Structures are given as structure tokens and as C-alpha cells.
Amino acid sequence: MSFWLVRAGKHGEREQDALDNNLITIGWDEISDLSKIGTKNDLSKIISQVYPGVSRQTAANWLGQLWRFINEIKIGDLVALPLKQQSAIAIGEITSDYQYWEKNKNIKHVRLVKWLKTIPRSAFDQDMLYSLGALQTVCQIKRHDAENRVKKLVAEEIYVEEDTERELISEEALDIGEAVRDQVVKYVGTKFKGHSFARLVEAILQSQGYITQSSRPGPDGGIDILAAQGVLGFSEPKLCVQVKSSSSQIDVKVLRELQGVMSKIRANQGLLVSWGGFNTACTKEARESFFSIRLWDQGAIVEQILKNYEKFDDELKAELPLKKIWVLVPEEQ
């Protein structure tokens, strides 16, 4: 049994289809059915014919990824799908050989999957996140007993990090931006818990120009933060904010409780923040309330931190020390 990384598009454009239809899928839609391909040389000729303008290096890279997807991934293997719509990674088990879906314009090359669990990125150790940050669409994750560690995460067991320093190098070229965000996620998850996490959310809202009022530690009646625009906080929008720092996903019940509190205090919009993310029912119902509710998971929080960091006060910057750097973006594969 092996453990694979398969992405669903640079921006997650095939992500929801993959989750809804219990499958993994890749791009290269211009290439037709590959189920009869016998050798790598045959596949190489097809890539050259369909994409005559690509460099030899890129063609070789694509050849390796397509060959892995149609031939090397086996039934029973584990697969990781890093999600773009939320800060989490879906883990599944391969249940079919390669298939070509001729009648679906958005999905062509397919492997069927039984999705086992969606796990917040913060639950993975940093070296695993480096491996899962590979730029490739398809690659095998081998380092540091990755397969068994993922099995433990799926079974809700806790992996204990060894004292020895791990080699932080992925199997493939690394997505530096994603790796940095993962580091910030780890740090925030460790340093900001409970009321401190709510304080961080409040600082983000203040940096966006909101006047805020936060609840003291303890029972809050469903209100952690009230926020509104304007000099005195009397202008629209008027937000009711509920903050959950637990690492567990929250369900639709919490969303409905927030909607009830919004109605009670006449807040026209709400923000539900959950470090552990949201289950499927919660995200689905939130989409139906697009004009009144927003969900922030750990990925959204980090995005807001990076966007508004310069506006934070010195005390918060001391608690969360970050520095902006410039790096060369590698050529996309």
C-alpha cells in the first residue's frame, strides 16, 4: 500500500466535484482515453502530439505524473487531496483503476475513491505538510513513515513527534507560499487558544476598520465579538461574531445558533470562526446564507493575518512575529 498526493486544480476548480462524486481527477483534459496505453514511450508520443509547444523538461514532468496516475496508483492505496475551499486535507482510499469519463466536460481522467476523513492542516506535523506542499499534481509521499502516520490521523490517534529533527524536504519542488502559511497555522494554533484566539480575531476586524466590543472570558451567550463600521460603530455592516478555538470541526447547529443571536440583537451579518473548520452540512448551509454569513477556518484566519499584519499593534506583533520576504517563483509544472 502506498500514499499519494493528487491535486484537484491549481485553484481547486475540480475539488468539489472530486468530493461530491467520490473520485480524484487531474487536468490534461485535451488528452483522450489513456486506458489502452501500454508503455511510457506511447504516452510520451501522445503528450508531444497534443502539446507540441511545451519544453522537453515540462513534457517529461507531465509524462511522469500521468504515468503514475494511470498505472502506479493501486486499488487500496491512500490518497491526500489538499483542499483550497478550506484549510484541510481530504484523505481517501483508492477503489478503482484508471477510468476515462468521456461525457463529462469538466472531469476526464478519474480514479474512484472512498473518502475517509477531512483533517485540518494543523493536525499534520510540519514535515508532513512540507511533503504535501509539493507543486506536482500527482506524486507519491514516502518520507518519514507518512502512510502509517496518516492512518493514525484517520483513526483519530495522536502522532507523537520524535525529539530528533526531521529533514524538512519534500519529494518534489515545494510550494513555498503554502509552506509558509502552514508554519503560521502551526504557530497560531499553539500560541492563541481560547480567549486569546478571540482577541486575535478582534484585532483582524479592527485592522479592517471595525469598532469592536468583545465578551469577557466565560459564558458569552453566543456572542464573542460585536463589530460595526463608523466612528462610533453605528454604521453598516453590523457583525455578530462567534469564535471557536477548538481543533474539532463544528456542525450546522452552531451556525443556526449564530443566526438566532443575529436576529435577537438585530445584527444584519454574522461571522463564524472555527479553528478546526466546519463539517459538510455547515458549509452547505452557509452557502445558502451567502449574503448574511461568512465562515473563517484556520486558512482564512492566516490569510487575514498576512493581509492586515502591518496594521496590528506592536504588542500583537511581538506575540506573532512575522517578516515579509521576496522569493523567486519557480516555473509552474
N, C-alpha and C positions, 0 to 999 in steps of 0.2 A: 504493500500500500504506500502511495506517495501523497505529498501535499503540494497543491498547485495554487498559483495566483493567476486569476483571469479577470481582466478589467472589462467594464461594460461601456467603453467610450471615454474619450478624454474628459468630457463634461458630464458623464453619467447618463448619456442620452438613451442608452438601452437598459439602464438599471432597473426601472420599474417593470418593464417587460420581462426581464430575467426573473425578478422576484414573483411576479404575478403568474408566470407560466412555468415556474419550476425548471429553469434552464440556465445555462451560461451560453453566451454568444459573443462573437467577435466581429470586427469590421471586415474589410476586404470584400464588400458586397458585390463588386464588379466581377469577382471570380465565381464561376458556376460550381456545380456539384463536384466535390473532391473525393467522394466515397470510393471511386474506382482507381484512384491514384496508387501506383504500385511502388514507385521509388522517389527519392528526393530529387533525382535528376528530372523526372517527369514534372514534378511540382515546380522546379526551378524554371523550366521552359514555359510553363503556364504564366508564372509571375512576370517573366520577360515579355511575353506576348501581351498581357493585359496592361502592364505598366512599363512601357518601353522607355520612358524618360527617367526612371529612378536610377540612382547610382548603384554600382556593384555592391557597395557596403550595405546600403539600405535593402537591396534585393536579398542579400544573404541573411540579413537580420529577419526580414519577413519570412523567408523560407524556413528558418529555424522555428519561429513562433507558430506558423501554420502547421508544420510537421508535428510539433508537439501536440497541438490541439486535435488533429485528426487521427494520430497514431499512438502517441506516447501516453496520453491520459487514459487511464483504465477504469472500468466499472469498479466501484468500491473505493476509489481514491477520494481524498478530501480536497475541497477547493475553497479558496477565500475570494470573496468579491468585495473589495473596498468600496464603500458607498460614498456618493457625492451629496445626496439629499440629506444625509445625517452623518454625524461623526461616529461611524460604526463600521464594522466589517461583518458581512454575512458569511457564515460557514455552512457548506453543504457537502453532500456525498454524491458522487457521480453515479447515475443509474442507467446510462445508455452509451452506446458507441456513437461516433460522429453521425450526424444527420444533416441533410440539406433541405431547408424549408422553401420550396420554390414559390409558393403562393403568398408569402409574407414579404412585403416590400421593405420592412424595417429589420427583419431578422432572417438571416440566410444560413450561416454556419452555426450549428447547435449541438450541445450536449445536454441531455436531461439531467436534472439534479433534484435530490431531496434536500430542501433547506432545513438545517438542524437548529440553528440559533443565530440571532443577530447580536453581536457583542460590541459594547462601546470600545472605542480605540484605547481609552485609558486603562482598560483591563489587560492589555497586552504589555509585556515587558518591552523596554526601549529597543533592544536588539532585534526583537521580532518585528517591531514597527519599521525598523530600517529595512529589513528584508521585504516586508510587504509594501515598502515605498519604491520598489523597483519600477523604472519607467516602462518596462516591457508590458505588452498586453497579456502575454502568456509566458509564464516561467515557473520552474519548479523551485520550491522553497525547501532547502535541505539543512541549513546550518542550525547548530545548537539544539538538536533533537526537536525541531519545530513541530513535526507531526504529533508526537506524544503530548507536547505542551498544549497544542490546540485541542486535542482530545480532552484534556483535563479542563480547559476553559468551557468546552461544550457541556461537560458533565458537572459544571459549577464547582470544580475543585480549584484550590488556590495553588498556583505555582510559586514556590519559594526560590527567590533569586540566590544564586551561589555567591560567595564572597569574592571569588576570582573575577577579574574584569573580563567581560566578553568582548570579542572582536566585533566592532560596530561597522561591518562591511557587508553589504547585500550581495546577492548572487549576480545582480545586473546593475546597470547605471542607476544612480539614486535620484529620486525626485527631492531636491534639496528643500524646496518650499514646504513640501509635505512633511519632511523630516523635522524641520524647524517647528512647524505647528504642533507636531506630536510631542516635541520636547516641552513646549509651552503648556500643552494639555497636561502632561505629567506633573509639571511644577505647580500649576494652578490647583490640580486635584489634590496635591499633597499639602499645600500651604493655605488654601482657602476652603474652609469647611464650615457648615452651619451658618451662623450669623455673619462670619467673615466673607462667605461667598455672596450673601445678600448685599453686603457692603460693597463688594466688587461690582455687582450688577448695578447698584445705585450710582457708583462712580461713572460707569459707562453712560448711563442715562444723563447724568449731569454734564458729561462732556459733550453730549448731543444737544445741550441747551435746555434740558428739562429742570424745572423746580421740583424737588422731591421731598417726600416725608416718609420715613421708614418706621417700621414697628420695632419695638424693643425685643430682645431675646425672650422666647417663651411663646405661649399660645397667641396667635395673631388674628384669629377669626377669618382666615383665608386671605388676608392682605399682608404682604411683606413690604411693599413699596407702593405709594401713590405718586404719580408724576404727571405734570402738565406743563404746557408751554406758557410763555408770557412772563413779564417781570415779577408778578406775584403768584404765578401758577394758576391763573384763572382762564387761560386761553386753551383752545383745542390744539391737539388732541388731549384728552384726559385718560390716563392709563391706570389700570389696576394691575399690579404685578405680583405674581406668586412665584416663589423661588424654592426649588428643591435641590439640595446638595448631595442627596444620596446617589450611589452608583447604580441603583436599580432603575429600570425603565418604569415610567409611570403610565397609568392606564387612562381610559377616557373618563373615568369617574372624577378625576382631579380636574380635567378640563371643564366638565359640567359644573363642578363646584365653583370654579373661577367665573363662569358665565353667570351663575346665580349671584355671586358677590358683586359683579359688574352691574347687574340690574338693580341690586339693592342700593348701591351708592351712586348710581347714575353715571358710571364711567362708560364712555362710548367705545373704548377699545381696551383690550387686555393683552398682557404678555405673560406667557407661561414659560418659566426657565427650569430646565431639568438637566443636571449634570449627567445623569445616567441615560438620558434620551427618552424616547416615547415608543410605546408599542404601536402596532399597525392600526388598531382601532382608534387610538388617539390621533395619530397623524391623519387618518382618513377623515375623521370628523372635523379636525382643524381646517382641512382644505375646504370644507363646506362652509366654514366661518371665516373665509379669507379676508373680508372687509372689517372684521372686528377682533380677530385673534391672531397672534403670532406665537410661534414656538421657537425657543432657543435651546439647542443642545450644546454640548461642550465645543463642538466645532464652530457654532455660531458665536459663542462667547469669545473664543480665541480670535475669530475674525474681527469682532468688535474691539477687542483689546488692541490688536495690531493697528486697526484703523484710527483709534482715538487716543493712543498711548501718550502722545505729546501733550494732550490736554489734561492728563491726570496730575494730581498734586504731587509734591515731592515726597510726601510720606508714603503714598501708594507706590510710587516709582521705586522707592527704597525696598519695599516689600516684594515688588515684582520687577527686578532689574532686567531690562531689555536694551539691546543696541541694534540699530539698523545698519546693515551692511549690504554691499552690492556684490553679486556673484554673476559669473558668465552663465547664461542659459545654454545647456547642451542642445545640440541638434535633435529635433524630435524624431523618434523612430517610427 
